[in-house]
Amino acid sequence: MKYLDVFVKGYEQYATFLWSQITTPNAEHFFYQNYFYLLIILSLFFWGWEIVRPWRKNQGKFRKDFWLDAFYMFFNFFIFSLLIYSAASDVVVELFKDGLAMIGIKNLVAIEVKTWPIWAHLLVTFFVRDFVQWWTHRLLHRSSTLWEFHKVHHSVEEMGFAAHLRFHWMETLVYSTIQYIPLAMMGIGLNEFFIVYALTTMVGHFNHSNINLPLGPLKYVFNNPQMHIWHHVKTLPEDHQSGVNFGLTLSCWDYIFGTAYIPSDGRDIELGFDDLESYPKGFFGQFISGFRKQ
């Protein structure tokens, strides 16, 4: 009964929260608490940049699968959370805490970063989260089971900012599960997590966009379109058949661990994977494809 109450309460709280974000945004905290409109603003910004200064000039303003990716944006970030994810994750967290309590652990926090200066708190949160996500991303490529779900993201044939948001909802579960413990052990605050989340969303939009912005030496630190497009290349190098350029926000992990790969400009390379021609083109087909292959 307890967990049913947690589920119902979690559903009601997220539904109320999302509705308030849409209908009554808080002007004072708009840019670090309202993810709904922030996501729309970031998307319009990068889309406008692609239109005004496109890297691939022959690519349409409404590139192939533009509207499919736009739907993925709202589904993955809001509809999925409303339907099940937010409430179900509350139940899982409650079960996890109860399990720890049974073995005498009542507080998972090992490093109280909230007591640090805000800049240090944000920096540690950013680096730890990105490092965990880099390894998780590699796992999505190396595991044949997880790769069938990750294929959704790699089914993009023309890159644009919204390609960042085309991914299977199973990826949300994998990333959230793996990063939960290290972040919980640091006692990450909700506001600080939101700031980092918003920053990484912005960089993710940039990585997938049809933009050419030379970063100079910063390309060895931050991911960018000229690096990330090689992550989506259809024909992988012989010595990296499980993938290259796994960085989500930071590129430095790929240089450190030897998975960086930028052999040329990459502007017009063919994207996808070997059986892309037979892969489902619509949302529902992609939704169930990973389960069919298991």
Residue pairs with C-beta under 8 A, 6 or more apart in sequence:
2 94
3 91
3 94
3 95
6 87
6 90
6 91
6 94
7 87
7 88
7 90
7 91
8 87
9 87
9 90
10 86
10 87
10 88
10 89
10 90
10 91
11 82
11 86
11 87
13 86
14 81
14 82
14 86
14 87
15 82
18 36
18 78
18 81
18 82
21 34
21 35
21 36
21 37
22 36
25 34
25 36
25 37
26 33
26 34
30 37
30 38
31 38
31 198
32 191
32 194
32 195
32 198
33 191
33 194
35 77
35 194
35 197
35 198
36 78
38 198
38 201
39 73
39 77
39 201
42 201
42 202
42 205
43 73
43 161
43 162
43 205
46 161
46 205
46 206
46 209
46 211
47 160
47 161
47 162
49 209
49 211
50 61
50 160
50 161
50 209
50 210
50 211
51 61
53 211
53 212
54 210
54 211
55 210
55 211
55 212
55 225
55 267
56 158
56 159
56 210
56 267
56 268
59 158
59 160
59 210
63 158
63 159
63 160
63 210
64 157
64 158
65 156
65 157
65 158
65 166
65 281
66 160
66 162
68 166
68 282
68 283
69 156
69 160
69 162
69 163
69 165
69 166
70 162
71 283
72 162
72 165
72 166
72 167
72 283
73 162
73 165
75 169
75 283
76 165
76 167
76 169
76 172
77 165
80 169
80 172
85 169
85 172
85 173
89 176
93 180
96 180
97 108
100 106
100 108
108 181
108 184
108 185
109 184
109 185
109 186
109 187
110 185
110 186
111 185
111 186
111 187
112 186
112 187
113 120
113 121
113 124
113 125
113 186
113 187
113 188
114 121
114 187
114 188
114 189
114 192
116 124
118 192
121 189
121 192
122 192
122 195
122 196
124 186
125 183
125 186
125 188
125 192
125 193
125 196
126 196
126 199
126 200
126 249
127 250
128 182
128 183
128 186
129 179
129 183
129 196
129 200
130 200
130 247
130 248
130 249
130 250
130 253
131 253
132 178
132 179
132 182
133 175
133 179
133 248
134 246
134 247
134 248
134 250
134 253
134 254
135 178
136 174
136 175
136 178
136 179
137 246
137 248
138 242
138 243
138 246
138 259
139 146
139 174
139 178
140 146
140 147
140 149
140 150
140 171
140 174
141 147
141 150
141 242
141 243
141 246
142 242
145 294
146 170
146 174
148 289
148 290
148 293
148 294
149 168
149 170
149 171
149 290
150 167
150 168
150 171
151 168
151 273
151 279
151 289
151 290
152 166
152 167
152 168
152 286
152 289
152 290
153 163
153 166
153 167
153 168
153 171
154 232
154 271
154 272
154 273
155 166
155 272
155 273
155 276
155 279
155 286
156 163
156 166
156 208
156 232
156 271
156 272
157 271
157 272
157 276
158 271
159 208
159 209
159 210
159 225
159 229
159 232
159 271
160 208
160 209
160 210
161 205
161 206
161 208
161 209
161 210
162 208
163 208
164 201
164 204
164 205
164 207
164 208
168 286
168 287
168 290
169 287
170 290
183 193
199 249
200 248
200 249
203 222
203 223
203 248
203 249
204 248
204 249
206 213
206 224
206 225
207 223
207 224
207 225
207 227
207 228
207 248
208 225
208 228
209 225
210 225
211 225
212 225
212 226
212 267
213 224
213 225
215 222
215 224
219 226
219 227
219 251
220 251
220 252
220 255
221 250
221 251
221 252
222 249
222 250
222 251
223 245
223 247
223 248
223 249
223 250
223 251
224 251
226 262
226 265
226 266
227 245
227 247
227 251
227 254
227 260
227 262
228 245
228 247
229 266
229 267
229 269
229 271
230 244
230 245
230 261
230 262
230 263
230 266
230 269
231 243
231 244
231 245
231 246
232 271
232 272
233 244
233 266
233 269
233 270
233 271
234 269
234 270
234 271
234 272
234 273
234 274
234 276
235 270
236 242
236 243
236 244
237 244
237 261
237 263
240 259
240 261
243 259
244 254
244 259
244 260
244 261
245 251
245 254
245 259
245 260
245 261
245 262
246 253
246 254
246 259
247 253
247 254
251 260
253 259
254 260
254 261
273 279
279 286
279 289
280 286
280 289
